[in-house]
Amino acid sequence: MKVAKDLVAASATPIVLGILAEGESYGYAILKRINELSGGELDWTEGLLYPLLHRLERLGHVESTWHAVTGERRRKYYRVTDQGLAELAEQRRQWDTVVDTLKEIWRAPFTVIPLESPS
């Protein structure tokens, strides 16, 4: 199953902020964590992640620093800021409302309403 682009776009900010709330991380590790958490259903690309990280950094929701590990290339690590944690809390409240509403709708029996045939 492929998740629709509009759902991926709508959920991107809370997903990344949520992952960074677990601890600082770098791009590839974030992509791997998203894939892991979704059971492979969300297979993001760098082209989706990095513009989002840059936007979150401009908004003050994340900060970045470069780290060099011996024998490896430098990596840019991102961490969530206090402002980002506040945004994550607000996003969570909004998503809880959406999810609760969908659950209520889906609790009702599903019926197909036949279309009227033209006379």
Accessible surface in RSA format (square Angstrom, percent):
REM  Atomic radii and reference values for relative SASA: ProtOr
REM  Chains: A
REM  Algorithm: Lee & Richards
REM  Probe-radius: 1.40
REM  Slices: 20
REM RES _ NUM      All-atoms   Total-Side   Main-Chain    Non-polar    All polar
REM                ABS   REL    ABS   REL    ABS   REL    ABS   REL    ABS   REL
RES MET A   1   178.96  92.7 110.19  72.9  68.76 163.7  86.85  73.8  92.10 122.0
RES LYS A   2   182.71  89.1 154.89  95.0  27.81  66.2 101.62  91.5  81.08  86.4
RES VAL A   3    33.06  21.8  23.14  20.9   9.92  23.9  27.14  23.6   5.92  16.1
RES ALA A   4    52.19  48.0  39.19  60.5  12.99  29.6  49.41  69.6   2.78   7.4
RES LYS A   5   176.19  86.0 166.83 102.4   9.36  22.3 111.14 100.0  65.05  69.3
RES ASP A   6   103.03  72.2  91.45  91.0  11.57  27.4  47.89 112.7  55.14  55.0
RES LEU A   7   100.35  55.9  99.50  71.2   0.85   2.1  99.64  70.0   0.71   1.9
RES VAL A   8    22.29  14.7  21.98  19.9   0.31   0.7  22.29  19.4   0.00   0.0
RES ALA A   9    68.81  63.3  49.99  77.1  18.82  42.8  52.74  74.3  16.07  42.6
RES ALA A  10    57.71  53.1  34.71  53.6  23.00  52.3  46.88  66.0  10.83  28.7
RES SER A  11    21.29  18.0  21.29  28.4   0.00   0.0  16.29  34.7   5.00   7.0
RES ALA A  12     5.88   5.4   5.88   9.1   0.00   0.0   5.88   8.3   0.00   0.0
RES THR A  13    16.25  11.6  16.15  16.4   0.10   0.2   9.47  12.7   6.79  10.3
RES PRO A  14    19.72  14.4  15.01  13.7   4.71  17.1  15.41  12.7   4.31  26.8
RES ILE A  15    44.30  25.2  36.61  27.3   7.69  18.5  43.30  31.2   1.00   2.7
RES VAL A  16     0.00   0.0   0.00   0.0   0.00   0.0   0.00   0.0   0.00   0.0
RES LEU A  17     0.00   0.0   0.00   0.0   0.00   0.0   0.00   0.0   0.00   0.0
RES GLY A  18    25.27  31.2   0.00   N/A  25.27  31.2  20.02  54.9   5.26  11.8
RES ILE A  19    10.23   5.8   8.39   6.3   1.84   4.4   8.69   6.3   1.54   4.2
RES LEU A  20     3.19   1.8   0.00   0.0   3.19   8.0   0.00   0.0   3.19   8.6
RES ALA A  21    47.39  43.6  16.58  25.6  30.81  70.1  17.43  24.5  29.96  79.4
RES GLU A  22   112.68  64.7  69.76  52.8  42.93 102.2  48.31  93.5  64.37  52.6
RES GLY A  23    36.15  44.6   0.00   N/A  36.15  44.6  33.21  91.1   2.94   6.6
RES GLU A  24    84.34  48.4  57.47  43.5  26.87  64.0  23.82  46.1  60.52  49.4
RES SER A  25    16.68  14.1  15.11  20.2   1.56   3.6   9.29  19.8   7.38  10.3
RES TYR A  26    44.67  20.9  44.67  25.4   0.00   0.0  20.68  15.5  24.00  29.6
RES GLY A  27     2.43   3.0   0.00   N/A   2.43   3.0   0.00   0.0   2.43   5.4
RES TYR A  28   139.33  65.1 137.62  78.3   1.71   4.5  97.88  73.6  41.45  51.1
RES ALA A  29    27.97  25.7  22.60  34.9   5.36  12.2  24.07  33.9   3.90  10.3
RES ILE A  30     0.36   0.2   0.00   0.0   0.36   0.9   0.36   0.3   0.00   0.0
RES LEU A  31    23.52  13.1  19.20  13.7   4.32  10.9  19.48  13.7   4.04  10.9
RES LYS A  32   125.29  61.1 118.26  72.6   7.03  16.7  68.45  61.6  56.84  60.5
RES ARG A  33    70.45  29.6  68.90  35.1   1.56   3.7  27.43  37.5  43.02  26.1
RES ILE A  34     2.21   1.3   0.79   0.6   1.42   3.4   1.76   1.3   0.45   1.2
RES ASN A  35    53.10  36.6  52.78  51.0   0.32   0.8  12.01  28.9  41.09  39.7
RES GLU A  36   106.54  61.2  81.99  62.0  24.55  58.5  46.04  89.0  60.50  49.4
RES LEU A  37   102.48  57.1  67.95  48.6  34.53  86.8  71.57  50.3  30.91  83.2
RES SER A  38    27.72  23.4   7.58  10.1  20.14  46.4  20.09  42.8   7.63  10.7
RES GLY A  39    67.30  83.0   0.00   N/A  67.30  83.0  39.95 109.6  27.35  61.3
RES GLY A  40    38.70  47.7   0.00   N/A  38.70  47.7  17.61  48.3  21.09  47.2
RES GLU A  41    74.79  42.9  63.34  47.9  11.45  27.3  26.15  50.6  48.64  39.7
RES LEU A  42    28.05  15.6  26.64  19.1   1.41   3.5  27.93  19.6   0.12   0.3
RES ASP A  43   112.87  79.1  90.19  89.8  22.68  53.6  23.21  54.6  89.66  89.4
RES TRP A  44    19.85   8.0   4.04   2.0  15.82  37.1   7.10   3.8  12.76  20.7
RES THR A  45    88.76  63.1  83.02  84.2   5.74  13.7  75.71 101.7  13.05  19.7
RES GLU A  46   105.59  60.6 101.09  76.5   4.50  10.7  25.07  48.5  80.52  65.7
RES GLY A  47    59.22  73.0   0.00   N/A  59.22  73.0  39.41 108.2  19.81  44.4
RES LEU A  48    60.05  33.4  52.73  37.7   7.32  18.4  57.16  40.1   2.89   7.8
RES LEU A  49     0.00   0.0   0.00   0.0   0.00   0.0   0.00   0.0   0.00   0.0
RES TYR A  50    68.12  31.8  68.12  38.8   0.00   0.0  47.20  35.5  20.91  25.8
RES PRO A  51    76.45  55.7  67.36  61.4   9.08  33.0  72.39  59.8   4.06  25.2
RES LEU A  52    14.02   7.8   9.98   7.1   4.03  10.1  13.33   9.4   0.69   1.9
RES LEU A  53     0.00   0.0   0.00   0.0   0.00   0.0   0.00   0.0   0.00   0.0
RES HIS A  54    77.36  42.3  75.72  52.6   1.64   4.2  50.62  52.2  26.74  31.1
RES ARG A  55    95.68  40.2  95.68  48.8   0.00   0.0  42.56  58.2  53.12  32.2
RES LEU A  56     0.36   0.2   0.36   0.3   0.00   0.0   0.36   0.3   0.00   0.0
RES GLU A  57    54.07  31.0  43.06  32.6  11.01  26.2  21.65  41.9  32.42  26.5
RES ARG A  58   180.67  75.9 141.51  72.1  39.17  93.3  80.24 109.7 100.44  60.9
RES LEU A  59    86.14  48.0  73.37  52.5  12.78  32.1  77.92  54.7   8.23  22.1
RES GLY A  60    26.63  32.8   0.00   N/A  26.63  32.8  23.93  65.7   2.69   6.0
RES HIS A  61    18.49  10.1  18.49  12.9   0.00   0.0   9.72  10.0   8.77  10.2
RES VAL A  62     1.86   1.2   0.00   0.0   1.86   4.5   0.00   0.0   1.86   5.0
RES GLU A  63    79.53  45.7  77.69  58.8   1.84   4.4  30.01  58.1  49.52  40.4
RES SER A  64    27.36  23.1   5.19   6.9  22.17  51.1   1.06   2.3  26.30  36.9
RES THR A  65    77.90  55.4  72.16  73.2   5.74  13.7  72.22  97.0   5.69   8.6
RES TRP A  66   134.02  53.8 107.10  51.8  26.92  63.2  89.73  47.8  44.29  71.9
RES HIS A  67    69.25  37.8  63.90  44.4   5.35  13.7  44.01  45.4  25.24  29.4
RES ALA A  68    79.81  73.4  46.02  71.0  33.79  76.9  46.14  65.0  33.67  89.2
RES VAL A  69    71.95  47.3  66.82  60.5   5.13  12.4  69.74  60.6   2.21   6.0
RES THR A  70   142.17 101.1 113.80 115.4  28.37  67.6  86.31 115.9  55.86  84.4
RES GLY A  71    84.00 103.6   0.00   N/A  84.00 103.6  43.29 118.8  40.71  91.2
RES GLU A  72    91.71  52.7  67.22  50.9  24.50  58.3  33.31  64.4  58.41  47.7
RES ARG A  73   205.19  86.2 188.69  96.2  16.50  39.3  77.72 106.2 127.47  77.3
RES ARG A  74   139.08  58.4 125.27  63.9  13.82  32.9  45.76  62.5  93.33  56.6
RES ARG A  75    71.99  30.2  67.98  34.7   4.00   9.5  13.15  18.0  58.83  35.7
RES LYS A  76    56.32  27.5  49.69  30.5   6.63  15.8  18.65  16.8  37.68  40.1
RES TYR A  77    38.38  17.9  37.46  21.3   0.92   2.4  19.15  14.4  19.23  23.7
RES TYR A  78     1.88   0.9   1.88   1.1   0.00   0.0   0.36   0.3   1.52   1.9
RES ARG A  79   113.59  47.7 113.40  57.8   0.18   0.4  39.96  54.6  73.62  44.6
RES VAL A  80    17.50  11.5  11.26  10.2   6.25  15.1  11.26   9.8   6.25  16.9
RES THR A  81    15.46  11.0  14.16  14.4   1.30   3.1  15.46  20.8   0.00   0.0
RES ASP A  82   123.61  86.6 112.38 111.9  11.23  26.6  38.26  90.1  85.35  85.1
RES GLN A  83    97.71  54.6  87.95  64.3   9.75  23.2  39.18  83.4  58.52  44.4
RES GLY A  84     0.00   0.0   0.00   N/A   0.00   0.0   0.00   0.0   0.00   0.0
RES LEU A  85    79.02  44.0  73.70  52.7   5.33  13.4  74.46  52.3   4.56  12.3
RES ALA A  86    63.15  58.1  50.75  78.3  12.40  28.2  58.71  82.7   4.44  11.8
RES GLU A  87    48.04  27.6  44.76  33.9   3.28   7.8   5.44  10.5  42.61  34.8
RES LEU A  88    34.86  19.4  34.86  24.9   0.00   0.0  34.86  24.5   0.00   0.0
RES ALA A  89    42.72  39.3  35.05  54.1   7.67  17.5  41.55  58.5   1.18   3.1
RES GLU A  90    64.45  37.0  64.45  48.8   0.00   0.0  28.98  56.0  35.47  29.0
RES GLN A  91    32.64  18.3  32.64  23.9   0.00   0.0   0.38   0.8  32.26  24.5
RES ARG A  92   164.01  68.9 160.52  81.8   3.49   8.3  45.83  62.6 118.18  71.6
RES ARG A  93   141.06  59.2 135.79  69.2   5.27  12.5  73.01  99.8  68.04  41.2
RES GLN A  94    95.84  53.6  90.76  66.3   5.08  12.1  34.75  74.0  61.09  46.3
RES TRP A  95    72.90  29.3  71.99  34.8   0.91   2.1  65.97  35.2   6.93  11.2
RES ASP A  96    71.34  50.0  70.40  70.1   0.95   2.2  19.68  46.3  51.66  51.5
RES THR A  97    88.36  62.8  83.13  84.3   5.23  12.5  61.13  82.1  27.22  41.2
RES VAL A  98    71.06  46.8  67.77  61.4   3.29   7.9  70.85  61.6   0.21   0.6
RES VAL A  99    58.75  38.7  58.40  52.9   0.35   0.8  58.75  51.0   0.00   0.0
RES ASP A 100    83.40  58.4  81.08  80.7   2.31   5.5  27.25  64.1  56.15  56.0
RES THR A 101    69.84  49.7  65.58  66.5   4.26  10.1  52.21  70.1  17.63  26.6
RES LEU A 102    65.55  36.5  65.55  46.9   0.00   0.0  65.55  46.0   0.00   0.0
RES LYS A 103   113.90  55.6 109.01  66.9   4.89  11.6  61.28  55.2  52.62  56.1
RES GLU A 104   106.00  60.9  97.03  73.4   8.98  21.4  44.46  86.0  61.55  50.3
RES ILE A 105   105.73  60.2  92.87  69.2  12.86  31.0  99.41  71.6   6.32  17.2
RES TRP A 106   175.93  70.6 150.11  72.7  25.83  60.6 131.73  70.2  44.20  71.7
RES ARG A 107   168.35  70.7 135.54  69.1  32.80  78.1  71.54  97.8  96.81  58.7
RES ALA A 108    59.39  54.6  45.42  70.1  13.97  31.8  51.71  72.8   7.68  20.3
RES PRO A 109   120.37  87.7  95.00  86.6  25.37  92.2 106.79  88.2  13.58  84.4
RES PHE A 110   182.46  91.3 151.07  93.6  31.39  81.7 154.99  94.0  27.47  78.6
RES THR A 111   100.64  71.6  81.54  82.7  19.10  45.5  63.36  85.1  37.28  56.4
RES VAL A 112   119.86  78.9  95.01  86.0  24.85  59.9  98.11  85.2  21.75  59.0
RES ILE A 113   145.70  82.9 128.91  96.0  16.79  40.5 129.58  93.3  16.12  43.7
RES PRO A 114   111.09  81.0  93.69  85.4  17.40  63.2 100.79  83.2  10.30  64.0
RES LEU A 115   170.33  94.9 145.92 104.4  24.40  61.3 147.76 103.8  22.57  60.7
RES GLU A 116   169.45  97.3 140.00 105.9  29.45  70.1  59.62 115.3 109.83  89.7
RES SER A 117    94.41  79.8  73.45  98.0  20.96  48.3  43.26  92.1  51.15  71.7
RES PRO A 118   131.33  95.7  99.99  91.1  31.34 113.9 111.74  92.3  19.59 121.7
RES SER A 119   162.47 137.3  82.04 109.5  80.43 185.3  81.13 172.8  81.33 113.9
END  Absolute sums over single chains surface
CHAIN  1 A     8822.6       7225.0       1597.6       5297.1       3525.5
END  Absolute sums over all chains
TOTAL          8822.6       7225.0       1597.6       5297.1       3525.5
